Amino acid sequence: MSKVILEPDAFVLADQALASTFERWQSTIDSSGFGLAAVTDQQGTCDALLFFNRADMPVPEPLPAIAVQAITPLWHYLPAITHAPLQGMLSQPLPGISQRTIQLALPEQHNRWLECSTHDFSDSTGRQRSLVLVREITRERQAVQASQQEQSRALAYERFQYSMLELVLKEQDATRVLETIARDIEAMHTDMYCAIVLTQNLGKLVQTVIAPTLPKAMQETLRQLQLETDKGSLATSIAMKQRVIVDDVMTNPYWVHHREAALASGIHAGWAEPLLTAAGDILGAFAIYYRQPQTPTASEQSMIEQAAKLVSIVVDRHLSQDSMEALAYLEPVTGLPNRRKAYEVLQRVQLQPATGQHWGLIYLDIDHFKWINEAHGHALGNRLLQQVAERLQKVATPHFLACMGGDEFLILLSGLASESEKALQQVWVLQRKLQKIFERAFKVDGQKLQITSSMGLSSFTSVEASDTDFVKAVDIAMHRAKQAGRNSVCVYEPGMQTEIATQVMLEAELRLAIEQQQLALHYQVQVDHTGRPFGAEALLRWQHPQRGFISPLQFIPVAESSGLIIDIGMWVLDQACAQIARWQHARNTSDLSLSVNISARQFRQANFISMIKACIQKHQINPNALRLELTESLLLENVDDAVSIMTELSHIGIQFSLDDFGTGYSSLQYLKKLPLYQLKIDRSFVNDIVTDSHDRTIVRTIIAMAQSMYLSVIAEGVETQEQMELLLNNGCRRYQGYLFGKPMPIAQFEACLTQTLQ
């Protein structure tokens, strides 16, 4: 008997929440996968078996039909690897109905994945019972992994392109550059070889073969290759000057004469892209060989094309050095001069003799451009930037226009009046012309997009330019304009220089603080409705040796803008995992969880997932004890990417908490997509919950929404007993705040913890 489907017991059907949960679970079951639903006690003894599909899962032999109706241990229907985690979930139920999900790999079954959840309740006699739901999610897991691998590879290749371009400009040895390109591309793919074949005599003879890891048999074949059609993928590509894709070399006629070498080299697929000069002359070909038959995906075809272009640039660089230099100074999407070029132009301004002549700067940023990328995709966003650049060029000419990266543009005005007021008026005149180009909608791929921009303005002389980074100055003015409500403009004033100087000084001191280990973690306890600690939040603190305590509100934004937050975030994560490991070795703290705040820049790092996994592996901790706190604004920048990252980490047991909930764009539209464990009610709603009916309503709504989505909810900033009682009465059973303990160093925290847990 491989499948059993019985009717749910009356109590489950009578409870609306349980019945709804069971129905939703049934709708997600993969008919070919393992599935189980049962009502059990806290020891795992079944009261009722509601659904069972064995699906070749390694479980004991099916019981006779008559035995299924009898009281049976839950473990009889489940693989052994699930027993311990599920026993832990059943033996430590939370008050009310809760949901906890884990994913378990089954190595002996080629990574079949199960999703296990328990929903705790009291039956009609008051006995504690759990609705246990288990389903196979192998297909979902594989689809997510494939998508994440594709995204990770695309990000890695984008970084690779920039690093290779830098290498091309610095390294004079073309052979060394080509070898690096081949090795780096191979490193981004599995079971793949790269080969670069250069030709002479107008593509008639093989001149050079660069293939660092290609097996010897195939290398010898390439060196002796006849560059004619039907003589292999690479030879045909060179002869026809076009891409050639062979998904199976053992059946394709192009490979009739090379199959022996392919077999000896373990090669089963061969793709090739011609290398061409700017004039279209053949230079050779770039080839990829796979160890199994396959056809390239769209992204792989794009990779082949872009890699071939890069190789062509390296080979042709001595013939077109001017083109290479130009490429180094161009922003790739818009074709405008880039940030590097802009600073070189400004350096020339600084070196000019003092004449009293004024220059002007306008720093322009498109408002909410990230939303456009989120709604329509990056490809459409790039085409929009190209149209913006075209309109800006028409208005800004003859002044210098540069794209500073992404959706930010800089205009350097020359030939302005010698009087500062008149010079600034001239800057204003151009600013108004620039603003007008956004009054007319942009039409991209058949869609009309109405966008606005924010701008920062300044005028200066060559003497002033030597004392002030005016690019940073107008950038600050532009961000002031955004803070004023966007679609606005702000003029840089000398007083803002203090802000620049303060930021620069704080950044330098923060770098020193990292080196000298001045940063420390403090811990604030988190408790349940009985006052018992269940976890803590790790909070970053900076005790400056001269200036004393520096608030995170001051130094965290500086760390974000400077990129130091990446190193700081890695350190915090490592310290937090080390602390979890210490807690797990002590009996009274083994169940504690630790929450860590994750910054936007840290979360968007391409290696974020691997960094988290590596840290967990290093300290050998239970991933369920690590809780990552994210903000709404971070997640909204790219919901799909956020879901992908969070899903992969939740598969290994990491839990996610949505911090400061209710202060941003709280919406079920995106909230239901996110694999969250917990919502955190912001302290701004808790502060006046006793006296403000509006705050009480908001808090009540957040709690109800969390419960409807089977999410845990915790309130921060709880400082009085009245606040706690109101929260408890509205269904919030977890708290954090001064009422229970201030953030404190670990020694002091553990001393308080010991007293509480006695």
Order of alpha helices (4+ residues) and beta strands (2+ residues): beta-alpha-alpha-beta-beta-alpha-alpha-beta-beta-beta-alpha-alpha-beta-beta-alpha-alpha-beta-alpha-beta-beta-alpha-alpha-alpha-beta-alpha-alpha-beta-beta-alpha-beta-beta-beta-alpha-alpha-beta-alpha-beta-beta-beta-alpha-alpha-beta-alpha-alpha-beta-alpha-alpha-beta-alpha-beta-alpha-alpha-beta-alpha-beta-alpha
